[in-house]
């Protein structure tokens, strides 16, 4: 076989693989954990924040940089312009600024706190993104579940329409029954189209968070139901106050302002300007000059009324902001916990009463239909009521997953007993 034919076959297989991939064939379903990992790896906001963090880390090195020395040449009484050798007097020396001990390291600590503030902001973005991914992931599972029930309704109504048309042809039922069956089939077909659109929108939303093309095929795997979690409100609040990135960021900002205040007081202490130069005078032997310059803090009140006052005011403002944020976080945790408990109660209500009752009613209608006591429309209504109950149950499961995700976001860390999808 010629090399050209081999290349053509490989190209053909590559094109087929791309076509299958475009249709979503052969792709592995994504778990919640995989979706979270993809979002954190590919989301542009996270990537942008990481670059800002790198820039902030670079500023730490800049803050710790030692001042560059200065080289100076002074040529006096030249007979001609730039006649250095013919000058009557010249100086050639080097000057270095020596900062007072502690100033340079303090400047580095301030820059380090600023980089850590950006790191805490990245953690906050990750929490927000994680919640959004969970919301979109379970929203897609919910849309798939509702589409399944809509398709079941459609299959039942189409089957009944075929039977009604056959009975009408044999004269067993009136034409109005066929019309009613057609109306039911049209309604269920429209419900399927609506459910399909909702699924597409849910998939597009999840693709957006994963930094994928919104129309790219997406297949996920997971379960709507998860074990109920035992929630201790006081413990949750303590965990939130210890872990929330916003509070961590404020603590770092307060530390930074404290360091800036120390830096302002250090400004009273002088930096030294050291200089060493060679001195040449025509007709005399060469000599060396040494200079030491020290600034005088004559206007001593300026740091106190400027930098120190600014740092103290910023720190007081941050302290008040921290208190407000602590109260807001405590309220957020309490609301999320109460919502989770309420959502769990809804699930129990569906499991213990509503689903069982809806299935019992449907079985009764099915029995009566088989006995010829009721028509197919009544059976379809009963089946629709059962599927509505199942959809309500799916909504309750979704709400519980969402409230747990909101609770994890509010405390700034995963809860113990996370669903098994998170661990895969």
Secondary structure, DSSP 8 states (H G I E B T S, - for coil): --HHHHHHHHHHHHHHHHHHHHTTTT---B-HHHHHHHHHHH-HHHHHHHHHHHHHHHHHHHHT-----EEEEEEES-SSTT-STT-SEEEEEEEEEE--TTHHHHHHHHHHHHHHHHHHHHHHHHHHHHHHHHHHHHHHHHHHHHHHHHHHHHHHHHHHHHHHHHHHHTTSS-HHHHHHHHHHHHHHHHHHHHHHHHHHHHHHHHHHHTTS-TTS---B---S--------HHHHHHHHHHH-HHHHHHHHHHHHHHHHHHHHHHTTS--EEEEEEEEEETTS--EEEEEEEE---TTTHHHIIIIIHHHHHHHHHHHHHHHHHHHHHHHHHHHHHHHHHHHHHHHHHIIIIIHHHHHHHHHHHHHHHHHTSS-HHHHHHHHHHHHHHHHHHHHHHHHHHHHHHHHHHHHTS--TT--HHHH-
